[in-house]
């Protein structure tokens, strides 16, 4: 199965403070073989075979049920910017196949 790359952005409500504690439960939403990179307290990249509808349903039912978020499939999107090398390393591995293929 082909891995898709998603970007997840959480709305940072100033009343709730930092979101890093809210990102930790995202590990429970990924399947074996999936990857998750979180940074900047409200942004995460995920590489998974799950479709966007499945991820949205799982996020709404799980740790983000009371939060606003944006989820987008960026698997084939052009990328540019000035990010940490670890983020680029994560994104450049987007075309890997899962071990079940």
N, CA, C and O atoms as CSV, one atom per row, in Angstrom:
chain,resi,resn,atom,element,x,y,z
A,1,UNK,N,N,0.831,-1.169,0.000
A,1,UNK,CA,C,0.000,0.000,0.000
A,1,UNK,C,C,0.887,1.248,0.000
A,1,UNK,O,O,1.922,1.275,0.666
A,2,UNK,N,N,0.493,2.250,-0.725
A,2,UNK,CA,C,1.295,3.460,-0.856
A,2,UNK,C,C,1.064,4.402,0.325
A,2,UNK,O,O,-0.072,4.644,0.733
A,3,UNK,N,N,2.153,4.922,0.858
A,3,UNK,CA,C,2.055,5.881,1.955
A,3,UNK,C,C,1.706,7.257,1.407
A,3,UNK,O,O,2.263,7.695,0.400
A,4,UNK,N,N,0.781,7.932,2.078
A,4,UNK,CA,C,0.402,9.298,1.760
A,4,UNK,C,C,1.056,10.207,2.795
A,4,UNK,O,O,1.277,9.794,3.934
A,5,UNK,N,N,1.368,11.443,2.406
A,5,UNK,CA,C,1.941,12.414,3.328
A,5,UNK,C,C,0.904,13.490,3.614
A,5,UNK,O,O,0.354,14.096,2.694
A,6,UNK,N,N,0.641,13.720,4.893
A,6,UNK,CA,C,-0.345,14.710,5.320
A,6,UNK,C,C,0.316,15.766,6.186
A,6,UNK,O,O,1.317,15.511,6.856
A,7,UNK,N,N,-0.262,16.954,6.158
A,7,UNK,CA,C,0.102,17.982,7.116
A,7,UNK,C,C,-1.126,18.247,7.976
A,7,UNK,O,O,-2.237,18.403,7.469
A,8,UNK,N,N,-0.911,18.292,9.264
A,8,UNK,CA,C,-1.962,18.551,10.238
A,8,UNK,C,C,-1.598,19.824,10.985
A,8,UNK,O,O,-0.511,19.931,11.554
A,9,UNK,N,N,-2.506,20.783,10.979
A,9,UNK,CA,C,-2.290,22.040,11.690
A,9,UNK,C,C,-3.424,22.197,12.690
A,9,UNK,O,O,-4.599,22.153,12.326
A,10,UNK,N,N,-3.063,22.379,13.941
A,10,UNK,CA,C,-4.046,22.575,14.997
A,10,UNK,C,C,-4.220,24.060,15.259
A,10,UNK,O,O,-3.257,24.827,15.247
A,11,UNK,N,N,-5.451,24.446,15.492
A,11,UNK,CA,C,-5.728,25.836,15.855
A,11,UNK,C,C,-5.214,26.079,17.258
A,11,UNK,O,O,-5.591,25.380,18.198
A,12,UNK,N,N,-4.359,27.065,17.396
A,12,UNK,CA,C,-3.748,27.373,18.690
A,12,UNK,C,C,-4.576,28.433,19.394
A,12,UNK,O,O,-4.380,29.631,19.192
A,13,UNK,N,N,-5.488,27.981,20.208
A,13,UNK,CA,C,-6.331,28.880,20.982
A,13,UNK,C,C,-5.498,29.466,22.116
A,13,UNK,O,O,-4.982,28.714,22.944
A,14,UNK,N,N,-5.354,30.789,22.175
A,14,UNK,CA,C,-4.513,31.389,23.226
A,14,UNK,C,C,-4.964,31.038,24.634
A,14,UNK,O,O,-4.161,31.095,25.565
A,15,UNK,N,N,-6.221,30.677,24.813
A,15,UNK,CA,C,-6.708,30.325,26.148
A,15,UNK,C,C,-6.221,28.955,26.597
A,15,UNK,O,O,-6.159,28.681,27.795
A,16,UNK,N,N,-5.873,28.087,25.641
A,16,UNK,CA,C,-5.466,26.730,26.020
A,16,UNK,C,C,-3.967,26.583,26.169
A,16,UNK,O,O,-3.501,25.566,26.682
A,17,UNK,N,N,-3.199,27.570,25.735
A,17,UNK,CA,C,-1.748,27.487,25.869
A,17,UNK,C,C,-1.120,26.636,24.790
A,17,UNK,O,O,-1.646,26.517,23.683
A,18,UNK,N,N,0.021,26.041,25.129
A,18,UNK,CA,C,0.770,25.238,24.151
A,18,UNK,C,C,0.015,23.958,23.806
A,18,UNK,O,O,-0.720,23.404,24.623
A,19,UNK,N,N,0.220,23.508,22.574
A,19,UNK,CA,C,-0.504,22.335,22.108
A,19,UNK,C,C,0.326,21.067,22.130
A,19,UNK,O,O,-0.179,20.005,21.766
A,20,UNK,N,N,1.579,21.140,22.543
A,20,UNK,CA,C,2.445,19.966,22.456
A,20,UNK,C,C,1.861,18.775,23.211
A,20,UNK,O,O,2.010,17.637,22.766
A,21,UNK,N,N,1.208,19.010,24.332
A,21,UNK,CA,C,0.590,17.906,25.071
A,21,UNK,C,C,-0.559,17.295,24.282
A,21,UNK,O,O,-0.829,16.101,24.406
A,22,UNK,N,N,-1.240,18.101,23.472
A,22,UNK,CA,C,-2.349,17.588,22.678
A,22,UNK,C,C,-1.865,16.758,21.501
A,22,UNK,O,O,-2.610,15.906,21.016
A,23,UNK,N,N,-0.640,16.977,21.022
A,23,UNK,CA,C,-0.114,16.224,19.888
A,23,UNK,C,C,0.343,14.831,20.293
A,23,UNK,O,O,0.341,13.928,19.455
A,24,UNK,N,N,0.727,14.627,21.522
A,24,UNK,CA,C,1.240,13.324,21.947
A,24,UNK,C,C,0.278,12.170,21.677
A,24,UNK,O,O,0.731,11.108,21.249
A,25,UNK,N,N,-1.032,12.326,21.905
A,25,UNK,CA,C,-1.939,11.197,21.653
A,25,UNK,C,C,-2.067,10.831,20.171
A,25,UNK,O,O,-2.662,9.802,19.852
A,26,UNK,N,N,-1.531,11.636,19.268
A,26,UNK,CA,C,-1.610,11.303,17.848
A,26,UNK,C,C,-0.892,10.001,17.544
A,26,UNK,O,O,-1.237,9.318,16.580
A,27,UNK,N,N,0.091,9.649,18.342
A,27,UNK,CA,C,0.795,8.378,18.148
A,27,UNK,C,C,-0.169,7.194,18.186
A,27,UNK,O,O,0.063,6.182,17.525
A,28,UNK,N,N,-1.245,7.316,18.953
A,28,UNK,CA,C,-2.226,6.232,19.051
A,28,UNK,C,C,-3.075,6.084,17.786
A,28,UNK,O,O,-3.734,5.060,17.603
A,29,UNK,N,N,-3.065,7.091,16.914
A,29,UNK,CA,C,-3.904,7.065,15.715
A,29,UNK,C,C,-3.205,6.476,14.504
A,29,UNK,O,O,-3.845,6.195,13.490
A,30,UNK,N,N,-1.902,6.289,14.601
A,30,UNK,CA,C,-1.182,5.792,13.432
A,30,UNK,C,C,-1.064,4.278,13.500
A,30,UNK,O,O,-1.075,3.686,14.579
A,31,UNK,N,N,-0.954,3.675,12.351
A,31,UNK,CA,C,-0.837,2.221,12.240
A,31,UNK,C,C,0.629,1.809,12.236
A,31,UNK,O,O,1.509,2.655,12.077
A,32,UNK,N,N,0.894,0.537,12.406
A,32,UNK,CA,C,2.254,0.019,12.329
A,32,UNK,C,C,2.820,0.352,10.955
A,32,UNK,O,O,2.169,0.108,9.938
A,33,UNK,N,N,4.010,0.901,10.919
A,33,UNK,CA,C,4.643,1.291,9.668
A,33,UNK,C,C,4.424,2.744,9.303
A,33,UNK,O,O,5.102,3.262,8.416
A,34,UNK,N,N,3.483,3.420,9.971
A,34,UNK,CA,C,3.255,4.840,9.736
A,34,UNK,C,C,4.332,5.655,10.450
A,34,UNK,O,O,4.994,5.171,11.368
A,35,UNK,N,N,4.490,6.894,10.009
A,35,UNK,CA,C,5.459,7.789,10.629
A,35,UNK,C,C,4.759,9.088,11.004
A,35,UNK,O,O,3.807,9.505,10.345
A,36,UNK,N,N,5.235,9.718,12.061
A,36,UNK,CA,C,4.674,10.976,12.527
A,36,UNK,C,C,5.810,11.874,12.979
A,36,UNK,O,O,6.674,11.458,13.751
A,37,UNK,N,N,5.806,13.113,12.492
A,37,UNK,CA,C,6.792,14.109,12.900
A,37,UNK,C,C,6.031,15.329,13.377
A,37,UNK,O,O,5.297,15.941,12.602
A,38,UNK,N,N,6.194,15.691,14.640
A,38,UNK,CA,C,5.515,16.855,15.193
A,38,UNK,C,C,6.540,17.923,15.538
A,38,UNK,O,O,7.656,17.628,15.965
A,39,UNK,N,N,6.134,19.169,15.342
A,39,UNK,CA,C,7.003,20.284,15.714
A,39,UNK,C,C,6.181,21.555,15.826
A,39,UNK,O,O,5.039,21.615,15.372
A,40,UNK,N,N,6.769,22.559,16.431
A,40,UNK,CA,C,6.187,23.897,16.550
A,40,UNK,C,C,4.865,23.895,17.318
A,40,UNK,O,O,4.028,24.771,17.100
A,41,UNK,N,N,4.667,22.945,18.196
A,41,UNK,CA,C,3.525,22.873,19.105
A,41,UNK,C,C,2.161,22.704,18.449
A,41,UNK,O,O,1.203,22.358,19.140
A,42,UNK,N,N,2.032,22.933,17.147
A,42,UNK,CA,C,0.703,22.784,16.545
A,42,UNK,C,C,0.738,22.268,15.106
A,42,UNK,O,O,-0.251,22.385,14.382
A,43,UNK,N,N,1.871,21.697,14.688
A,43,UNK,CA,C,1.997,21.184,13.322
A,43,UNK,C,C,2.543,19.764,13.382
A,43,UNK,O,O,3.423,19.451,14.185
A,44,UNK,N,N,2.005,18.917,12.518
A,44,UNK,CA,C,2.513,17.550,12.415
A,44,UNK,C,C,2.497,17.126,10.955
A,44,UNK,O,O,1.595,17.492,10.201
A,45,UNK,N,N,3.497,16.355,10.564
A,45,UNK,CA,C,3.515,15.666,9.281
A,45,UNK,C,C,3.286,14.192,9.581
A,45,UNK,O,O,3.810,13.664,10.562
A,46,UNK,N,N,2.510,13.533,8.744
A,46,UNK,CA,C,2.258,12.114,8.915
A,46,UNK,C,C,2.417,11.407,7.579
A,46,UNK,O,O,1.991,11.915,6.542
A,47,UNK,N,N,3.034,10.232,7.612
A,47,UNK,CA,C,3.089,9.368,6.435
A,47,UNK,C,C,2.347,8.092,6.796
A,47,UNK,O,O,2.756,7.349,7.688
A,48,UNK,N,N,1.247,7.852,6.088
A,48,UNK,CA,C,0.361,6.740,6.395
A,48,UNK,C,C,-0.364,6.295,5.136
A,48,UNK,O,O,-0.472,7.055,4.174
A,49,UNK,N,N,-0.854,5.083,5.143
A,49,UNK,CA,C,-1.663,4.575,4.036
A,49,UNK,C,C,-3.139,4.916,4.234
A,49,UNK,O,O,-3.951,4.663,3.344
A,50,UNK,N,N,-3.497,5.482,5.374
A,50,UNK,CA,C,-4.882,5.842,5.641
A,50,UNK,C,C,-5.320,6.995,4.726
A,50,UNK,O,O,-4.518,7.862,4.378
A,51,UNK,N,N,-6.596,6.990,4.347
A,51,UNK,CA,C,-7.096,8.097,3.529
A,51,UNK,C,C,-7.506,9.262,4.425
A,51,UNK,O,O,-7.643,9.102,5.638
A,52,UNK,N,N,-7.699,10.425,3.825
A,52,UNK,CA,C,-7.981,11.638,4.590
A,52,UNK,C,C,-9.299,11.524,5.361
A,52,UNK,O,O,-9.404,12.053,6.468
A,53,UNK,N,N,-10.297,10.851,4.804
A,53,UNK,CA,C,-11.566,10.692,5.513
A,53,UNK,C,C,-11.414,9.837,6.766
A,53,UNK,O,O,-11.989,10.151,7.807
A,54,UNK,N,N,-10.644,8.761,6.668
A,54,UNK,CA,C,-10.407,7.901,7.827
A,54,UNK,C,C,-9.655,8.657,8.913
A,54,UNK,O,O,-10.011,8.584,10.089
A,55,UNK,N,N,-8.615,9.382,8.516
A,55,UNK,CA,C,-7.854,10.155,9.506
A,55,UNK,C,C,-8.716,11.215,10.174
A,55,UNK,O,O,-8.644,11.403,11.388
A,56,UNK,N,N,-9.532,11.908,9.386
A,56,UNK,CA,C,-10.400,12.943,9.952
A,56,UNK,C,C,-11.373,12.338,10.949
A,56,UNK,O,O,-11.579,12.893,12.028
A,57,UNK,N,N,-11.968,11.217,10.603
A,57,UNK,CA,C,-12.894,10.537,11.509
A,57,UNK,C,C,-12.195,10.137,12.800
A,57,UNK,O,O,-12.742,10.317,13.888
A,58,UNK,N,N,-10.979,9.591,12.680
A,58,UNK,CA,C,-10.242,9.157,13.873
A,58,UNK,C,C,-9.824,10.347,14.731
A,58,UNK,O,O,-9.848,10.259,15.959
A,59,UNK,N,N,-9.442,11.459,14.103
A,59,UNK,CA,C,-9.059,12.658,14.855
A,59,UNK,C,C,-10.272,13.255,15.573
A,59,UNK,O,O,-10.176,13.664,16.730
A,60,UNK,N,N,-11.400,13.302,14.886
A,60,UNK,CA,C,-12.617,13.849,15.502
A,60,UNK,C,C,-13.124,12.991,16.647
A,60,UNK,O,O,-13.725,13.512,17.587
A,61,UNK,N,N,-12.896,11.697,16.585
A,61,UNK,CA,C,-13.368,10.793,17.634
A,61,UNK,C,C,-12.348,10.639,18.756
A,61,UNK,O,O,-12.675,10.125,19.825
A,62,UNK,N,N,-11.123,11.079,18.522
A,62,UNK,CA,C,-10.050,10.854,19.480
A,62,UNK,C,C,-9.563,12.109,20.163
A,62,UNK,O,O,-10.358,12.897,20.676
A,63,UNK,N,N,-8.260,12.296,20.169
A,63,UNK,CA,C,-7.660,13.355,20.971
A,63,UNK,C,C,-7.991,14.769,20.511
A,63,UNK,O,O,-7.836,15.712,21.287
A,64,UNK,N,N,-8.439,14.942,19.283
A,64,UNK,CA,C,-8.733,16.290,18.795
A,64,UNK,C,C,-10.224,16.570,18.732
A,64,UNK,O,O,-10.650,17.493,18.037
A,65,UNK,N,N,-11.020,15.792,19.444
A,65,UNK,CA,C,-12.471,15.909,19.346
A,65,UNK,C,C,-12.979,17.295,19.732
A,65,UNK,O,O,-14.029,17.714,19.246
A,66,UNK,N,N,-12.276,18.001,20.576
A,66,UNK,CA,C,-12.713,19.329,21.005
A,66,UNK,C,C,-11.857,20.440,20.419
A,66,UNK,O,O,-11.903,21.573,20.899
A,67,UNK,N,N,-11.077,20.131,19.387
A,67,UNK,CA,C,-10.174,21.135,18.811
A,67,UNK,C,C,-10.483,21.333,17.334
A,67,UNK,O,O,-11.026,20.451,16.670
A,68,UNK,N,N,-10.126,22.505,16.842
A,68,UNK,CA,C,-10.212,22.766,15.413
A,68,UNK,C,C,-8.878,22.400,14.793
A,68,UNK,O,O,-7.823,22.663,15.371
A,69,UNK,N,N,-8.927,21.786,13.601
A,69,UNK,CA,C,-7.689,21.405,12.926
A,69,UNK,C,C,-7.887,21.431,11.425
A,69,UNK,O,O,-9.013,21.434,10.927
A,70,UNK,N,N,-6.772,21.449,10.717
A,70,UNK,CA,C,-6.730,21.404,9.261
A,70,UNK,C,C,-5.860,20.222,8.881
A,70,UNK,O,O,-4.745,20.085,9.385
A,71,UNK,N,N,-6.357,19.361,7.991
A,71,UNK,CA,C,-5.626,18.186,7.540
A,71,UNK,C,C,-5.612,18.203,6.019
A,71,UNK,O,O,-6.665,18.326,5.393
A,72,UNK,N,N,-4.431,18.083,5.414
A,72,UNK,CA,C,-4.341,18.102,3.953
A,72,UNK,C,C,-3.352,17.055,3.471
A,72,UNK,O,O,-2.294,16.855,4.068
A,73,UNK,N,N,-3.712,16.391,2.383
A,73,UNK,CA,C,-2.826,15.434,1.720
A,73,UNK,C,C,-1.852,16.236,0.860
A,73,UNK,O,O,-2.258,16.924,-0.076
A,74,UNK,N,N,-0.574,16.141,1.183
A,74,UNK,CA,C,0.448,16.884,0.429
A,74,UNK,C,C,1.412,15.932,-0.274
A,74,UNK,O,O,2.546,16.300,-0.581
A,75,UNK,N,N,0.958,14.714,-0.523
A,75,UNK,CA,C,1.814,13.696,-1.117
A,75,UNK,C,C,2.465,14.171,-2.407
A,75,UNK,O,O,3.669,13.993,-2.588
A,76,UNK,N,N,1.704,14.763,-3.294
A,76,UNK,CA,C,2.219,15.175,-4.598
A,76,UNK,C,C,2.383,16.681,-4.725
A,76,UNK,O,O,2.542,17.190,-5.834
A,77,UNK,N,N,2.347,17.400,-3.613
A,77,UNK,CA,C,2.456,18.853,-3.649
A,77,UNK,C,C,3.914,19.284,-3.804
A,77,UNK,O,O,4.815,18.671,-3.231
A,78,UNK,N,N,4.132,20.329,-4.575
A,78,UNK,CA,C,5.464,20.930,-4.643
A,78,UNK,C,C,5.780,21.514,-3.278
A,78,UNK,O,O,4.895,22.009,-2.580
A,79,UNK,N,N,7.060,21.450,-2.901
A,79,UNK,CA,C,7.460,21.928,-1.580
A,79,UNK,C,C,8.650,22.860,-1.699
A,79,UNK,O,O,9.549,22.642,-2.511
A,80,UNK,N,N,8.645,23.881,-0.896
A,80,UNK,CA,C,9.775,24.803,-0.829
A,80,UNK,C,C,9.699,25.491,0.528
A,80,UNK,O,O,8.632,25.561,1.137
A,81,UNK,N,N,10.801,25.982,0.982
A,81,UNK,CA,C,10.803,26.712,2.241
A,81,UNK,C,C,12.116,26.565,2.966
A,81,UNK,O,O,13.066,25.963,2.465
A,82,UNK,N,N,12.150,27.118,4.138
A,82,UNK,CA,C,13.323,27.084,4.991
A,82,UNK,C,C,12.920,26.401,6.288
A,82,UNK,O,O,12.550,27.061,7.258
A,83,UNK,N,N,12.993,25.063,6.298
A,83,UNK,CA,C,12.598,24.273,7.464
A,83,UNK,C,C,13.812,23.539,8.017
A,83,UNK,O,O,14.870,23.477,7.390
A,84,UNK,N,N,13.626,22.989,9.202
A,84,UNK,CA,C,14.663,22.161,9.797
A,84,UNK,C,C,14.966,20.976,8.881
A,84,UNK,O,O,14.050,20.437,8.260
A,85,UNK,N,N,16.225,20.558,8.784
A,85,UNK,CA,C,16.568,19.411,7.926
A,85,UNK,C,C,15.770,18.152,8.251
A,85,UNK,O,O,15.458,17.378,7.346
A,86,UNK,N,N,15.433,17.930,9.518
A,86,UNK,CA,C,14.675,16.730,9.874
A,86,UNK,C,C,13.307,16.737,9.188
A,86,UNK,O,O,12.808,15.675,8.817
A,87,UNK,N,N,12.695,17.899,9.011
A,87,UNK,CA,C,11.402,17.980,8.329
A,87,UNK,C,C,11.558,17.637,6.857
A,87,UNK,O,O,10.726,16.924,6.296
A,88,UNK,N,N,12.625,18.141,6.218
A,88,UNK,CA,C,12.856,17.815,4.806
A,88,UNK,C,C,13.149,16.338,4.635
A,88,UNK,O,O,12.665,15.714,3.690
A,89,UNK,N,N,13.937,15.770,5.539
A,89,UNK,CA,C,14.219,14.334,5.460
A,89,UNK,C,C,12.920,13.526,5.533
A,89,UNK,O,O,12.742,12.552,4.802
A,90,UNK,N,N,12.032,13.938,6.412
A,90,UNK,CA,C,10.752,13.257,6.563
A,90,UNK,C,C,9.929,13.368,5.275
A,90,UNK,O,O,9.382,12.371,4.803
A,91,UNK,N,N,9.841,14.561,4.713
A,91,UNK,CA,C,9.021,14.790,3.520
A,91,UNK,C,C,9.592,14.139,2.273
A,91,UNK,O,O,8.831,13.702,1.410
A,92,UNK,N,N,10.898,14.062,2.158
A,92,UNK,CA,C,11.506,13.513,0.951
A,92,UNK,C,C,11.388,12.003,0.866
A,92,UNK,O,O,11.681,11.425,-0.181
A,93,UNK,N,N,10.969,11.354,1.933
A,93,UNK,CA,C,10.750,9.910,1.924
A,93,UNK,C,C,9.311,9.567,1.583
A,93,UNK,O,O,8.855,8.471,1.911
A,94,UNK,N,N,8.579,10.467,0.935
A,94,UNK,CA,C,7.157,10.333,0.710
A,94,UNK,C,C,6.753,9.183,-0.204
A,94,UNK,O,O,5.614,8.724,-0.118
A,95,UNK,N,N,7.616,8.708,-1.059
A,95,UNK,CA,C,7.228,7.695,-2.040
A,95,UNK,C,C,7.577,6.281,-1.608
A,95,UNK,O,O,7.502,5.359,-2.419
A,96,UNK,N,N,7.950,6.091,-0.372
A,96,UNK,CA,C,8.264,4.743,0.099
A,96,UNK,C,C,7.004,3.898,0.138
A,96,UNK,O,O,5.908,4.407,0.373
A,97,UNK,N,N,7.166,2.627,-0.089
A,97,UNK,CA,C,6.053,1.695,0.007
A,97,UNK,C,C,6.068,1.046,1.375
A,97,UNK,O,O,7.128,0.881,1.980
A,98,UNK,N,N,4.915,0.684,1.855
A,98,UNK,CA,C,4.861,-0.021,3.135
A,98,UNK,C,C,5.340,-1.461,2.933
A,98,UNK,O,O,5.335,-1.953,1.805
A,99,UNK,N,N,5.750,-2.137,3.997
A,99,UNK,CA,C,6.281,-3.496,3.869
A,99,UNK,C,C,5.283,-4.513,3.320
A,99,UNK,O,O,5.699,-5.586,2.884
A,100,UNK,N,N,3.989,-4.219,3.323
A,100,UNK,CA,C,3.013,-5.177,2.829
A,100,UNK,C,C,2.926,-5.214,1.313
A,100,UNK,O,O,2.276,-6.108,0.770
A,101,UNK,N,N,3.551,-4.282,0.610
A,101,UNK,CA,C,3.514,-4.281,-0.857
A,101,UNK,C,C,4.520,-5.226,-1.457
A,101,UNK,O,O,4.610,-5.338,-2.680
